[in-house]
Amino acid sequence: MSKPPKMMSYFLFMQEQRKLVPGWANKSNNELQALCDPLWRKLDKTEKEKYKKMKKAHKEKVRLEDEQRFASVMRVDIKTKVLVGQVDRPDIVWVTKVREMEEVQKQLAKAVMVSLP
């Protein structure tokens, strides 16, 4: 699964304008950006703060949804031995069940290695 793009305050502003301004609903992202740029630049800090708060709320919502999704697939009542394959970040760790890895190693042991010309 690919990582969703980062949510930016400006993007939230653009999406809000797409819904609010008649005729902007069918604009492409490039067209919408050209229309929203001057409006965004005119906003003062307090108005932009609204979109920063929306961004934080969105980020928290995504985090909670991820936790729920992972909790639903993880069963805490079963213990499984795993082999850590790769650590991308502290919150992203790739693991493989030891039993599955042993099966892969058996298959590799049976493979015949040949050099290519």
ABEGO torsion letter per residue (X at the ends): XBBBBBBBAAAAAAAAAAAABBGAAABBAAAAAAAAAAAAAABBAAAAAAAAAAAAAAAAAAAAAAAAAAAAABBAABBBBBBBABBABAABBBBBBAAAAAAAAAAAAABBBBBBX
